[in-house]
Amino acid sequence: MLPWQSDFTKAKIAAQLKHKLIVVDVYTEHCGWCSRLDHETFENPGVIEELGQRVVWLKLNARVSVAELKPYKIEGFPTILILNDKGKLVSSFSGYLPPEQFVEKIGLFLP
């Protein structure tokens, strides 16, 4: 299981302490693609093994975290934000990605 956090401030602190990027899963409750991303990609053993400890994982509900997400101009769900340890946007993408493509995409931003 990926070590998800749900507090943006705590995720930034963890990222700063560990010198890691933050991967943010922005979702909504009734989003089929969000659910598919959760079950097929985020629970995939390969994703967990390859990326699990290499980034700080943050899951934010778009309806609850409106103020925190406003600067990122999110237009669809799911959206994955890749942030530096200060919360600055490095990259983002929307929509479902299968496990192998997700690992490949996130891996582009990791040392």
All heavy atoms as an XYZ file, in Angstrom:
894
protein
N       0.829     -1.176      0.000
C       0.000      0.000      0.000
C       0.886      1.258      0.000
O       1.906      1.304      0.683
C      -0.906     -0.012      1.234
C      -1.872      1.134      1.154
S      -2.948      1.524      2.505
C      -3.769      0.187      3.073
N       0.482      2.257     -0.765
C       1.238      3.507     -0.798
C       0.970      4.305      0.477
O      -0.149      4.307      0.987
C       0.838      4.334     -2.027
C       1.227      3.727     -3.376
C       0.648      4.544     -4.517
C       2.740      3.630     -3.504
N       1.990      4.984      0.987
C       1.843      5.744      2.237
C       1.189      7.116      2.010
O       1.837      8.157      2.066
C       3.288      5.878      2.726
C       4.105      5.860      1.476
C       3.369      4.957      0.516
N      -0.114      7.114      1.753
C      -0.840      8.350      1.447
C      -0.921      9.266      2.656
O      -1.142      8.822      3.778
C      -2.257      8.038      0.978
C      -2.317      7.399     -0.361
C      -2.595      6.085     -0.631
C      -2.095      8.022     -1.626
N      -2.558      5.868     -1.986
C      -2.250      7.043     -2.618
C      -1.772      9.328     -2.017
C      -2.111      7.299     -3.978
C      -1.628      9.592     -3.370
C      -1.796      8.584     -4.336
N      -0.810     10.541      2.389
C      -1.089     11.573      3.376
C      -2.313     12.341      2.891
O      -2.657     12.301      1.705
C       0.102     12.519      3.521
C       1.320     11.832      4.084
C       2.344     12.820      4.580
O       2.021     13.894      5.080
N       3.609     12.439      4.457
N      -2.952     13.077      3.802
C      -4.132     13.849      3.414
C      -4.026     15.314      3.831
O      -4.960     16.076      3.638
C      -5.394     13.230      4.028
O      -5.266     13.193      5.433
N      -2.868     15.704      4.375
C      -2.663     17.073      4.835
C      -1.542     17.712      4.005
O      -0.394     17.258      4.045
C      -2.302     17.057      6.322
C      -2.125     18.445      6.893
O      -1.173     19.141      6.478
O      -2.925     18.818      7.771
N      -1.894     18.760      3.267
C      -0.960     19.395      2.349
C       0.263     19.953      3.099
O       1.404     19.767      2.674
C      -1.680     20.502      1.589
C      -1.008     20.924      0.310
C       0.090     20.270     -0.197
C      -1.507     22.006     -0.399
C       0.687     20.651     -1.383
C      -0.916     22.412     -1.583
C       0.184     21.736     -2.065
N       0.032     20.608      4.208
C       1.142     21.190      4.975
C       2.095     20.111      5.465
O       3.322     20.248      5.338
C       0.598     22.009      6.162
O      -0.272     23.026      5.643
C       1.717     22.650      6.949
N       1.560     19.034      6.002
C       2.409     17.940      6.500
C       3.162     17.272      5.349
O       4.315     16.858      5.516
C       1.569     16.923      7.256
C       1.103     17.430      8.599
C       0.280     16.401      9.334
C      -0.206     16.953     10.665
N      -1.086     16.027     11.373
N       2.529     17.164      4.201
C       3.204     16.570      3.033
C       4.380     17.437      2.597
O       5.456     16.917      2.273
C       2.217     16.383      1.888
N       4.204     18.752      2.597
C       5.307     19.643      2.225
C       6.454     19.539      3.237
O       7.624     19.513      2.844
C       4.824     21.095      2.109
C       4.057     21.360      0.839
C       3.866     22.838      0.581
C       2.770     23.387      1.438
N       2.406     24.779      1.083
N       6.131     19.454      4.513
C       7.168     19.307      5.537
C       7.931     17.996      5.332
O       9.163     17.971      5.356
C       6.558     19.390      6.953
C       6.062     20.811      7.223
C       7.567     18.948      8.008
C       5.195     20.948      8.457
N       7.191     16.912      5.099
C       7.836     15.611      4.868
C       8.721     15.662      3.626
O       9.832     15.134      3.621
C       6.782     14.522      4.721
N       8.248     16.309      2.574
C       9.024     16.409      1.335
C      10.303     17.210      1.561
O      11.367     16.854      1.049
C       8.172     17.039      0.233
N      10.207     18.273      2.335
C      11.390     19.091      2.622
C      12.398     18.315      3.457
O      13.600     18.347      3.177
C      10.984     20.382      3.321
C      10.262     21.340      2.401
C       9.632     22.522      3.122
O       9.806     22.704      4.317
N       8.888     23.320      2.383
N      11.924     17.601      4.464
C      12.824     16.827      5.329
C      13.509     15.696      4.583
O      14.670     15.375      4.851
C      12.046     16.261      6.524
C      11.571     17.270      7.565
C      10.663     16.592      8.587
C      12.759     17.934      8.252
N      12.776     15.081      3.644
C      13.299     13.916      2.923
C      13.867     14.271      1.549
O      14.331     13.395      0.828
C      12.184     12.875      2.761
C      11.658     12.367      4.091
C      10.464     11.456      3.880
C       9.871     11.010      5.200
N       8.671     10.191      5.024
N      13.771     15.549      1.155
C      14.237     16.000     -0.163
C      13.587     15.193     -1.291
O      14.274     14.631     -2.149
C      15.767     15.940     -0.253
C      16.443     16.691      0.843
N      16.434     18.068      0.931
C      17.107     16.265      1.941
C      17.083     18.449      2.002
N      17.501     17.374      2.646
N      12.254     15.147     -1.241
C      11.500     14.374     -2.228
C      10.434     15.236     -2.887
O      10.032     16.269     -2.350
C      10.802     13.185     -1.552
C      11.760     12.149     -1.013
C      11.011     10.985     -0.413
C      11.984      9.927      0.091
N      11.288      8.766      0.618
N       9.992     14.771     -4.049
C       8.850     15.382     -4.716
C       7.568     14.916     -4.039
O       7.541     13.879     -3.378
C       8.814     14.974     -6.191
C       9.932     15.500     -7.083
C       9.814     14.883     -8.471
C       9.914     17.016     -7.165
N       6.498     15.672     -4.261
C       5.175     15.300     -3.783
C       4.339     14.910     -4.996
O       4.264     15.661     -5.971
C       4.483     16.474     -3.058
C       5.354     17.004     -1.924
C       3.101     16.063     -2.559
C       4.895     18.346     -1.363
N       3.729     13.739     -4.951
C       2.793     13.315     -5.986
C       1.398     13.425     -5.377
O       1.098     12.770     -4.385
C       3.075     11.880     -6.475
C       1.986     11.410     -7.436
C       4.442     11.818     -7.153
N       0.583     14.295     -5.971
C      -0.751     14.567     -5.448
C      -1.794     13.932     -6.361
O      -1.824     14.201     -7.563
C      -1.031     16.084     -5.371
C      -2.374     16.354     -4.695
C       0.100     16.821     -4.661
N      -2.635     13.096     -5.784
C      -3.784     12.534     -6.496
C      -4.986     13.403     -6.149
O      -5.452     13.403     -5.014
C      -4.023     11.088     -6.056
C      -5.304     10.497     -6.629
O      -5.736     10.942     -7.714
O      -5.881      9.602     -5.993
N      -5.464     14.169     -7.123
C      -6.645     15.012     -6.931
C      -7.833     14.251     -7.513
O      -7.861     13.940     -8.697
C      -6.485     16.376     -7.628
C      -7.706     17.252     -7.364
C      -5.204     17.066     -7.173
N      -8.803     13.959     -6.648
C      -9.921     13.098     -7.039
C     -11.250     13.696     -6.578
O     -11.277     14.669     -5.811
C      -9.751     11.708     -6.422
C      -9.963     11.707     -4.923
C     -11.198     11.359     -4.393
C      -8.951     12.090     -4.053
C     -11.414     11.385     -3.011
C      -9.158     12.117     -2.684
C     -10.385     11.764     -2.173
O     -10.606     11.811     -0.821
N     -12.335     13.086     -7.042
C     -13.671     13.368     -6.515
C     -14.326     12.032     -6.188
O     -13.924     10.991     -6.707
C     -14.554     14.154     -7.512
O     -14.717     13.375     -8.690
C     -13.936     15.493     -7.862
N     -15.343     12.064     -5.337
C     -15.958     10.829     -4.845
C     -16.617      9.985     -5.936
O     -16.564      8.774     -5.889
C     -17.042     11.128     -3.790
C     -16.560     11.772     -2.552
C     -16.623     13.289     -2.650
O     -17.072     13.848     -3.686
O     -16.223     13.941     -1.686
N     -17.258     10.617     -6.886
C     -18.053      9.871     -7.857
C     -17.380      9.802     -9.224
O     -18.056      9.727    -10.254
C     -19.444     10.485     -7.966
C     -20.143     10.560     -6.641
N     -20.557      9.431     -5.969
C     -20.449     11.607     -5.841
C     -21.111      9.787     -4.821
N     -21.050     11.105     -4.717
N     -16.068      9.785     -9.223
C     -15.288      9.760    -10.463
C     -14.846      8.318    -10.742
O     -14.032      7.763    -10.002
C     -14.090     10.689    -10.300
S     -12.773     10.469    -11.498
N     -15.385      7.728    -11.792
C     -15.043      6.353    -12.143
C     -13.570      6.173    -12.470
O     -12.954      5.167    -12.083
N     -13.000      7.120    -13.195
C     -11.582      7.024    -13.549
C     -10.687      7.183    -12.326
O      -9.615      6.582    -12.233
C     -11.213      8.042    -14.632
C     -11.809      7.676    -15.947
C     -12.827      8.315    -16.592
C     -11.466      6.562    -16.786
N     -13.118      7.663    -17.774
C     -12.300      6.597    -17.915
C     -10.523      5.535    -16.683
C     -12.228      5.653    -18.934
C     -10.447      4.589    -17.701
C     -11.292      4.663    -18.808
N     -11.141      7.988    -11.353
C     -10.392      8.139    -10.093
C     -10.348      6.802     -9.352
O      -9.302      6.386     -8.861
C     -11.045      9.188     -9.197
S     -11.143     10.844     -9.914
N     -11.491      6.153     -9.300
C     -11.585      4.852     -8.630
C     -10.720      3.815     -9.341
O     -10.014      3.032     -8.697
C     -13.044      4.408     -8.595
O     -13.156      3.166     -7.979
N     -10.749      3.836    -10.655
C      -9.938      2.887    -11.428
C      -8.444      3.130    -11.186
O      -7.671      2.183    -11.033
C     -10.279      3.019    -12.908
C      -9.627      1.966    -13.749
C     -10.149      1.977    -15.158
N      -9.399      1.018    -15.944
C      -9.468      0.908    -17.255
N     -10.286      1.677    -17.942
N      -8.743      0.022    -17.883
N      -8.052      4.414    -11.135
C      -6.652      4.752    -10.849
C      -6.247      4.224     -9.474
O      -5.169      3.640     -9.307
C      -6.456      6.271    -10.930
C      -5.025      6.784    -10.831
C      -4.186      6.335    -12.028
C      -5.021      8.304    -10.737
N      -7.133      4.387     -8.489
C      -6.867      3.872     -7.142
C      -6.634      2.367     -7.151
O      -5.638      1.879     -6.621
C      -8.044      4.166     -6.201
C      -7.975      5.542     -5.580
O      -6.899      6.165     -5.616
O      -9.007      5.984     -5.052
N      -7.567      1.634     -7.738
C      -7.550      0.172     -7.649
C      -6.572     -0.503     -8.606
O      -5.933     -1.488     -8.233
C      -8.961     -0.383     -7.861
C      -9.909      0.071     -6.796
N      -9.762     -0.263     -5.468
C     -11.000      0.868     -6.851
C     -10.718      0.294     -4.758
N     -11.492      0.995     -5.573
N      -6.433      0.015     -9.806
C      -5.575     -0.655    -10.790
C      -4.136     -0.156    -10.784
O      -3.223     -0.929    -11.052
C      -6.172     -0.504    -12.192
C      -7.489     -1.239    -12.356
C      -8.076     -1.110    -13.749
O      -7.361     -0.658    -14.678
O      -9.264     -1.447    -13.901
N      -3.946      1.113    -10.496
C      -2.598      1.681    -10.561
C      -1.975      1.822     -9.178
O      -0.897      1.297     -8.918
C      -2.621      3.034    -11.300
O      -3.122      2.813    -12.634
C      -1.235      3.645    -11.384
N      -2.653      2.522     -8.272
C      -2.057      2.784     -6.962
C      -1.942      1.540     -6.092
O      -1.128      1.509     -5.171
C      -2.833      3.874     -6.223
C      -2.755      5.217     -6.890
C      -3.839      6.077     -6.858
C      -1.609      5.642     -7.544
C      -3.781      7.326     -7.452
C      -1.531      6.877     -8.156
C      -2.630      7.726     -8.108
N      -2.738      0.520     -6.349
C      -2.630     -0.730     -5.585
C      -1.780     -1.775     -6.296
O      -1.599     -2.880     -5.791
C      -4.028     -1.282     -5.300
C      -4.833     -0.405     -4.354
C      -6.232     -0.914     -4.085
O      -6.563     -2.055     -4.501
O      -7.006     -0.168     -3.464
N      -1.229     -1.427     -7.444
C      -0.398     -2.350     -8.210
C       0.938     -2.567     -7.510
O       1.633     -1.597     -7.171
C      -0.183     -1.783     -9.617
C       0.666     -2.677    -10.466
O       1.886     -2.666    -10.353
N       0.028     -3.440    -11.325
N       1.334     -3.837     -7.292
C       2.606     -4.119     -6.600
C       3.821     -3.474     -7.270
O       4.747     -3.050     -6.584
C       2.701     -5.647     -6.631
C       1.281     -6.113     -6.773
C       0.593     -5.060     -7.598
N       3.830     -3.401     -8.591
C       4.952     -2.786     -9.297
C       5.065     -1.296     -9.018
O       6.166     -0.765     -8.849
N       3.933     -0.613     -8.966
C       3.924      0.821     -8.653
C       4.409      1.026     -7.222
O       5.251      1.885     -6.957
C       2.501      1.417     -8.844
C       2.436      2.850     -8.326
C       2.083      1.361    -10.309
N       3.898      0.216     -6.308
C       4.285      0.333     -4.898
C       5.780      0.075     -4.729
O       6.476      0.828     -4.048
C       3.438     -0.626     -4.032
C       1.966     -0.194     -4.077
C       3.961     -0.671     -2.602
C       0.994     -1.235     -3.545
N       6.276     -0.959     -5.376
C       7.697     -1.302     -5.256
C       8.594     -0.245     -5.889
O       9.606      0.153     -5.317
C       7.959     -2.660     -5.904
C       9.395     -3.117     -5.762
C       9.631     -4.493     -6.361
O       8.716     -5.334     -6.296
O      10.729     -4.700     -6.899
N       8.222      0.215     -7.072
C       9.069      1.141     -7.825
C       9.036      2.569     -7.272
O      10.055      3.251     -7.234
C       8.650      1.148     -9.295
C       9.525      1.983    -10.193
C      10.945      1.465    -10.355
O      11.136      0.241    -10.306
O      11.855      2.296    -10.523
N       7.862      3.029     -6.840
C       7.714      4.431     -6.457
C       7.369      4.670     -4.992
O       7.462      5.798     -4.518
C       6.607      5.087     -7.311
C       6.812      5.109     -8.817
C       5.585      5.659     -9.497
C       8.048      5.908     -9.183
N       6.957      3.632     -4.289
C       6.400      3.779     -2.944
C       7.147      4.690     -1.996
O       6.552      5.541     -1.336
N       8.460      4.547     -1.923
C       9.257      5.333     -0.966
C      10.049      6.458     -1.629
O      10.799      7.162     -0.961
C      10.205      4.399     -0.206
C       9.500      3.322      0.586
C       8.514      3.886      1.604
O       8.809      4.843      2.316
N       7.328      3.293      1.657
N       9.853      6.641     -2.924
C      10.665      7.625     -3.647
C      10.058      9.022     -3.682
O      10.723      9.979     -4.069
C      10.931      7.132     -5.066
C      11.764      5.853     -5.055
C      12.011      5.332     -6.425
N      12.912      6.220     -7.164
C      13.092      6.136     -8.473
N      12.450      5.226     -9.185
N      13.921      6.959     -9.081
N       8.774      9.131     -3.320
C       8.078     10.415     -3.307
C       7.208     10.486     -2.056
O       6.999      9.490     -1.376
C       7.193     10.619     -4.569
C       8.014     10.561     -5.844
C       6.064      9.599     -4.617
N       6.684     11.670     -1.789
C       5.670     11.850     -0.750
C       4.318     11.790     -1.457
O       4.091     12.494     -2.446
C       5.849     13.198     -0.015
C       4.695     13.453      0.939
C       7.185     13.216      0.722
N       3.433     10.947     -0.977
C       2.123     10.721     -1.596
C       1.059     11.527     -0.871
O       0.925     11.420      0.348
C       1.761      9.237     -1.547
C       2.704      8.389     -2.328
C       3.819      7.760     -1.853
C       2.641      8.094     -3.714
N       4.439      7.086     -2.871
C       3.743      7.275     -4.030
C       1.746      8.447     -4.730
C       3.980      6.802     -5.318
C       1.988      7.973     -6.009
C       3.088      7.160     -6.302
N       0.298     12.311     -1.628
C      -0.755     13.146     -1.052
C      -2.033     12.953     -1.849
O      -2.033     13.077     -3.071
C      -0.319     14.615     -1.090
C      -1.309     15.663     -0.610
C      -1.658     15.462      0.867
C      -0.749     17.064     -0.848
N      -3.109     12.630     -1.165
C      -4.412     12.423     -1.803
C      -5.342     13.529     -1.337
O      -5.572     13.695     -0.137
C      -4.960     11.048     -1.427
C      -6.189     10.638     -2.196
C      -6.611      9.224     -1.837
C      -5.850      8.175     -2.582
N      -6.167      8.042     -3.990
N      -5.867     14.322     -2.299
C      -6.745     15.435     -1.960
C      -8.063     15.336     -2.708
O      -8.083     15.203     -3.935
C      -6.075     16.773     -2.293
C      -4.829     17.141     -1.489
C      -4.240     18.445     -2.006
C      -5.135     17.240     -0.008
N      -9.138     15.451     -1.960
C     -10.473     15.491     -2.545
C     -10.690     16.906     -3.083
O     -10.620     17.881     -2.329
C     -11.513     15.150     -1.478
C     -12.920     15.105     -2.020
O     -13.309     15.897     -2.858
N     -13.694     14.171     -1.517
N     -10.956     17.020     -4.365
C     -11.086     18.327     -5.011
C     -12.225     19.161     -4.427
O     -12.155     20.388     -4.418
C     -11.291     18.148     -6.513
N     -13.266     18.517     -3.940
C     -14.417     19.243     -3.379
C     -14.121     19.784     -1.981
O     -14.692     20.774     -1.560
C     -15.641     18.336     -3.315
C     -15.971     17.631     -4.603
C     -16.789     18.485     -5.544
N     -17.159     17.725     -6.727
C     -16.707     17.990     -7.944
N     -15.885     18.987     -8.141
N     -17.082     17.261     -8.969
N     -13.205     19.146     -1.268
C     -12.875     19.537      0.105
C     -11.684     20.492      0.126
O     -11.641     21.428      0.920
C     -12.575     18.285      0.961
C     -12.126     18.658      2.362
C     -13.785     17.375      1.009
N     -10.721     20.280     -0.748
C      -9.461     21.032     -0.746
C      -9.439     22.144     -1.790
O      -8.412     22.414     -2.399
C      -8.296     20.081     -0.993
O      -8.294     19.041     -0.049
N     -10.557     22.826     -1.961
C     -10.704     23.834     -3.016
C      -9.642     24.928     -2.908
O      -8.973     25.255     -3.889
C     -12.126     24.442     -2.989
C     -12.266     25.558     -4.002
C     -13.170     23.368     -3.233
N      -9.471     25.491     -1.740
C      -8.525     26.596     -1.567
C      -7.089     26.161     -1.848
O      -6.337     26.882     -2.509
C      -8.636     27.177     -0.159
N      -6.703     24.995     -1.352
C      -5.332     24.508     -1.556
C      -5.048     24.210     -3.032
O      -3.926     24.360     -3.491
C      -5.098     23.231     -0.748
C      -5.105     23.473      0.740
C      -5.074     22.174      1.528
O      -5.760     21.212      1.155
O      -4.348     22.143      2.522
N      -6.070     23.787     -3.752
C      -5.879     23.374     -5.142
C      -6.064     24.508     -6.147
O      -5.670     24.374     -7.303
C      -6.832     22.220     -5.472
C      -6.529     20.921     -4.730
C      -7.657     19.922     -4.920
C      -5.204     20.336     -5.195
N      -6.637     25.622     -5.718
C      -6.933     26.722     -6.639
C      -5.736     27.170     -7.486
O      -5.872     27.377     -8.686
C      -7.520     27.900     -5.868
C      -8.040     28.987     -6.768
C      -8.753     30.071     -5.993
C      -9.345     31.085     -6.966
N     -10.111     32.096     -6.277
N      -4.530     27.299     -6.905
C      -3.395     27.763     -7.713
C      -3.029     26.826     -8.872
O      -2.351     27.242     -9.808
C      -2.233     27.827     -6.715
C      -2.844     27.786     -5.367
C      -4.167     27.117     -5.506
N      -3.473     25.586     -8.824
C      -3.060     24.602     -9.828
C      -4.019     24.499    -11.015
O      -3.761     23.746    -11.954
C      -2.850     23.238     -9.157
C      -1.852     23.324     -8.030
C      -2.268     23.243     -6.711
C      -0.501     23.537     -8.286
C      -1.359     23.349     -5.660
C       0.413     23.648     -7.252
C      -0.016     23.561     -5.946
O       0.885     23.671     -4.922
N      -5.127     25.231    -10.975
C      -6.063     25.324    -12.105
C      -6.451     23.949    -12.671
O      -6.295     23.674    -13.857
C      -5.482     26.205    -13.199
C      -5.231     27.634    -12.736
C      -4.575     28.459    -13.822
C      -4.395     29.897    -13.449
N      -3.616     30.214    -12.294
N      -6.968     23.102    -11.823
C      -7.347     21.747    -12.218
C      -8.664     21.776    -12.975
O      -9.614     22.423    -12.556
C      -7.435     20.851    -10.965
C      -6.029     20.722    -10.397
C      -8.039     19.499    -11.301
C      -5.974     20.162     -9.029
N      -8.706     21.055    -14.087
C      -9.883     21.085    -14.942
C     -10.574     19.742    -15.077
O     -11.682     19.677    -15.596
C      -9.498     21.616    -16.323
C      -9.005     23.048    -16.271
C      -8.605     23.572    -17.626
O      -8.761     22.867    -18.628
O      -8.113     24.714    -17.673
N      -9.948     18.662    -14.674
C     -10.559     17.346    -14.817
C     -10.047     16.395    -13.752
O      -9.092     16.700    -13.041
N     -10.696     15.250    -13.673
C     -10.346     14.278    -12.633
C     -10.224     12.888    -13.220
O     -10.980     12.554    -14.111
C     -11.402     14.287    -11.518
C     -11.616     15.658    -10.966
C     -12.716     16.411    -11.326
C     -10.682     16.217    -10.112
C     -12.900     17.689    -10.837
C     -10.849     17.504     -9.619
C     -11.967     18.231     -9.984
N      -9.305     12.103    -12.706
C      -8.299     12.476    -11.728
C      -7.222     13.364    -12.344
O      -6.974     13.303    -13.544
C      -7.703     11.135    -11.310
C      -7.854     10.267    -12.516
C      -9.155     10.719    -13.153
N      -6.585     14.167    -11.518
C      -5.419     14.936    -11.926
C      -4.284     14.566    -10.981
O      -4.488     14.479     -9.772
C      -5.679     16.457    -11.863
O      -6.608     16.804    -12.885
C      -4.394     17.252    -12.064
N      -3.122     14.343    -11.558
C      -1.919     14.081    -10.781
C      -1.046     15.328    -10.870
O      -0.727     15.786    -11.970
C      -1.147     12.854    -11.318
C      -2.020     11.606    -11.294
C       0.158     12.656    -10.545
C      -2.470     11.158     -9.922
N      -0.701     15.862     -9.710
C       0.221     16.984     -9.632
C       1.560     16.462     -9.134
O       1.605     15.674     -8.188
C      -0.282     18.040     -8.645
C      -1.658     18.636     -8.874
C      -2.044     19.521     -7.692
C      -1.698     19.415    -10.170
N       2.616     16.914     -9.754
C       3.959     16.617     -9.266
C       4.510     17.951     -8.785
O       4.646     18.898     -9.568
C       4.845     16.005    -10.366
C       4.192     14.725    -10.902
C       6.248     15.722     -9.832
C       4.829     14.178    -12.150
N       4.764     18.025     -7.480
C       5.187     19.272     -6.852
C       6.570     19.114     -6.238
O       6.938     18.025     -5.791
C       4.208     19.648     -5.734
C       2.719     19.668     -6.071
C       1.910     19.978     -4.818
C       2.423     20.656     -7.169
N       7.310     20.232     -6.191
C       8.572     20.177     -5.464
C       8.282     20.280     -3.971
O       7.123     20.387     -3.558
C       9.551     21.246     -5.963
C       9.148     22.664     -5.603
O       8.266     22.917     -4.773
N       9.788     23.621     -6.246
N       9.310     20.270     -3.157
C       9.096     20.243     -1.710
C       8.546     21.545     -1.128
O       8.194     21.611      0.042
C      10.372     19.811     -0.979
C      11.540     20.744     -1.205
O      11.384     21.768     -1.909
O      12.622     20.464     -0.672
N       8.435     22.565     -1.953
C       7.822     23.832     -1.530
C       6.364     23.943     -2.004
O       5.697     24.929     -1.741
C       8.613     25.008     -2.088
C      10.092     24.970     -1.791
C      10.419     25.639     -0.483
C      11.884     25.841     -0.297
N      12.636     24.703      0.145
N       5.916     22.942     -2.756
C       4.555     22.966     -3.282
C       4.441     23.595     -4.655
O       3.344     23.796     -5.165
N       5.575     23.902     -5.285
C       5.563     24.495     -6.624
C       5.374     23.396     -7.669
O       5.993     22.331     -7.604
C       6.873     25.245     -6.880
C       6.883     25.949     -8.211
C       8.138     26.763     -8.420
C       8.019     27.468     -9.752
N       9.242     27.583    -10.459
N       4.523     23.687     -8.644
C       4.205     22.713     -9.684
C       5.417     22.410    -10.562
O       6.036     23.314    -11.118
C       3.052     23.238    -10.551
C       2.509     22.289    -11.603
C       1.828     21.086    -10.949
C       1.525     23.018    -12.504
N       5.737     21.134    -10.675
C       6.797     20.658    -11.560
C       6.147     20.173    -12.855
O       6.607     20.470    -13.952
C       7.604     19.519    -10.896
C       8.586     18.900    -11.864
C       8.304     20.027     -9.647
N       5.036     19.431    -12.721
C       4.303     18.903    -13.866
C       2.933     18.435    -13.390
O       2.697     18.293    -12.186
C       5.062     17.735    -14.500
O       4.423     17.325    -15.699
N       2.050     18.204    -14.347
C       0.736     17.636    -14.017
C       0.188     16.915    -15.233
O       0.596     17.177    -16.361
C      -0.237     18.733    -13.569
O      -0.575     19.572    -14.643
N      -0.720     15.990    -14.968
C      -1.439     15.330    -16.042
C      -2.789     14.872    -15.516
O      -2.960     14.658    -14.321
C      -0.640     14.173    -16.657
C      -0.191     13.126    -15.689
C      -0.954     11.993    -15.449
C       1.020     13.249    -15.017
C      -0.528     11.007    -14.568
C       1.454     12.275    -14.131
C       0.676     11.146    -13.908
N      -3.733     14.793    -16.418
C      -5.090     14.394    -16.039
C      -5.441     13.070    -16.674
O      -4.932     12.724    -17.743
C      -6.100     15.445    -16.502
O      -5.906     16.636    -15.805
N      -6.333     12.354    -16.004
C      -6.837     11.106    -16.553
C      -6.153      9.879    -15.972
O      -5.187      9.969    -15.227
N      -6.701      8.757    -16.334
C      -6.218      7.460    -15.872
C      -4.967      7.048    -16.632
O      -4.876      7.240    -17.843
C      -7.316      6.411    -16.085
C      -6.836      5.002    -15.910
C      -6.718      4.457    -14.644
C      -6.471      4.230    -17.008
C      -6.261      3.157    -14.466
C      -6.020      2.933    -16.841
C      -5.916      2.411    -15.569
O      -5.455      1.127    -15.413
N      -4.012      6.488    -15.929
C      -2.854      5.844    -16.553
C      -2.713      4.454    -15.951
O      -2.792      4.299    -14.729
C      -1.559      6.614    -16.286
C      -1.263      7.841    -17.117
C       0.065      8.449    -16.684
C      -1.231      7.543    -18.594
N      -2.483      3.432    -16.793
C      -2.227      2.103    -16.246
C      -0.886      2.101    -15.502
O      -0.061      3.001    -15.688
C      -2.206      1.199    -17.476
C      -2.056      2.088    -18.643
C      -2.502      3.455    -18.244
N      -0.666      1.096    -14.666
C       0.521      1.076    -13.796
C       1.853      1.340    -14.495
O       2.636      2.177    -14.037
C       0.489     -0.323    -13.188
C      -0.940     -0.711    -13.209
C      -1.508     -0.077    -14.445
N       2.128      0.647    -15.584
C       3.431      0.784    -16.246
C       3.641      2.210    -16.749
O       4.729      2.772    -16.631
C       3.565     -0.209    -17.410
C       3.457     -1.659    -17.001
C       2.009     -2.135    -16.789
O       1.055     -1.481    -17.270
O       1.841     -3.156    -16.102
N       2.605      2.793    -17.341
C       2.720      4.163    -17.858
C       2.851      5.170    -16.716
O       3.561      6.164    -16.835
C       1.523      4.504    -18.742
C       1.525      3.770    -20.052
C       0.299      4.100    -20.899
O      -0.443      5.027    -20.611
N       0.085      3.318    -21.939
N       2.162      4.910    -15.603
C       2.256      5.800    -14.452
C       3.685      5.809    -13.907
O       4.258      6.878    -13.666
C       1.266      5.366    -13.362
C       1.206      6.317    -12.205
C       0.388      7.433    -12.253
C       1.982      6.108    -11.074
C       0.346      8.337    -11.191
C       1.943      6.994    -10.011
C       1.121      8.104    -10.071
N       4.275      4.634    -13.726
C       5.654      4.531    -13.232
C       6.606      5.250    -14.178
O       7.489      6.000    -13.743
C       6.070      3.055    -13.038
C       7.571      2.930    -12.817
C       5.293      2.429    -11.884
N       6.421      5.042    -15.472
C       7.287      5.671    -16.467
C       7.180      7.204    -16.392
O       8.181      7.912    -16.399
C       6.897      5.179    -17.867
C       7.796      5.660    -18.964
C       7.389      5.055    -20.307
O       7.158      3.832    -20.381
O       7.302      5.841    -21.273
N       5.956      7.712    -16.311
C       5.724      9.148    -16.286
C       6.316      9.788    -15.021
O       7.005     10.806    -15.098
C       4.228      9.429    -16.375
C       3.885     10.871    -16.572
C       2.903     10.976    -17.692
C       2.662     12.398    -18.058
N       2.042     12.537    -19.330
N       6.046      9.209    -13.860
C       6.583      9.771    -12.610
C       8.111      9.633    -12.589
O       8.815     10.518    -12.126
C       5.951      9.076    -11.378
C       4.430      9.291    -11.351
C       6.600      9.578    -10.081
C       3.968     10.708    -11.275
N       8.602      8.512    -13.114
C      10.037      8.267    -13.138
C      10.840      9.322    -13.889
O      12.019      9.539    -13.594
N      10.203     10.007    -14.826
C      10.889     11.067    -15.579
C      11.361     12.202    -14.674
O      12.292     12.922    -15.017
C       9.955     11.643    -16.659
C       9.537     10.701    -17.779
C       8.479     11.375    -18.652
C      10.750     10.299    -18.610
N      10.721     12.366    -13.525
C      11.021     13.476    -12.647
C      11.865     13.089    -11.428
O      12.164     13.923    -10.593
C       9.694     14.134    -12.173
C       8.878     14.601    -13.328
C       7.866     13.805    -13.842
C       9.144     15.807    -13.943
C       7.111     14.221    -14.926
C       8.406     16.233    -15.037
C       7.384     15.436    -15.526
N      12.226     11.822    -11.365
C      12.993     11.338    -10.225
C      14.460     11.132    -10.589
O      14.771     10.794    -11.723
C      12.397     10.005     -9.735
C      10.957     10.102     -9.218
C      10.426      8.713     -8.912
C      10.867     11.001     -8.012
N      15.337     11.295     -9.607
C      16.771     11.082     -9.874
C      17.087      9.622    -10.107
O      16.357      8.747     -9.755
C      17.451     11.585     -8.597
C      16.400     11.669     -7.561
C      15.080     11.729     -8.254
